[in-house]
Amino acid sequence: MSKKLVLGLVLVSAFAACQRQAPEPEVYVPAPAPITTEPVYQGKYGS
């Protein structure tokens, strides 16, 4: 009787391991904006 019990547990665990996993929900994380330098005023003629 114990051999049948062990065999049954092995089969049930193998069946459970082979089940398709539920896909994880994809979370959208926006990429941070690139850091740019602020334009500097250089006078009337840009010197």
C-alpha positions in Angstrom: 0.0 0.0 0.0 2.8 2.5 0.8 4.4 1.9 -2.7 1.1 3.0 -4.3 0.9 6.0 -2.1 4.4 7.1 -2.9 3.9 6.5 -6.6 0.7 8.5 -6.5 2.4 11.4 -4.7 5.2 11.3 -7.3 2.8 11.4 -10.2 0.8 14.2 -8.6 3.9 16.3 -7.9 5.2 15.7 -11.5 1.8 16.7 -12.9 1.8 19.9 -10.8 5.3 20.7 -11.8 4.5 20.5 -15.5 1.5 22.8 -15.3 1.8 26.0 -17.3 2.7 29.0 -15.1 0.4 32.0 -15.1 2.1 34.9 -17.0 3.2 37.7 -14.8 1.6 41.0 -15.6 3.8 43.4 -17.6 4.3 46.7 -15.8 5.2 49.7 -18.0 7.9 51.9 -16.4 8.5 55.0 -18.4 12.2 55.8 -19.1 13.5 58.9 -17.4 13.9 61.9 -19.7 17.5 62.5 -20.8 19.3 65.2 -18.8 20.3 68.2 -21.0 22.1 71.3 -20.1 20.2 74.6 -20.0 21.1 77.0 -22.8 23.2 79.9 -21.5 22.6 83.5 -22.8 25.8 84.7 -24.4 24.9 88.2 -25.3 23.7 89.9 -28.5 26.1 88.2 -30.9 26.8 84.9 -29.0 30.4 85.7 -28.1 
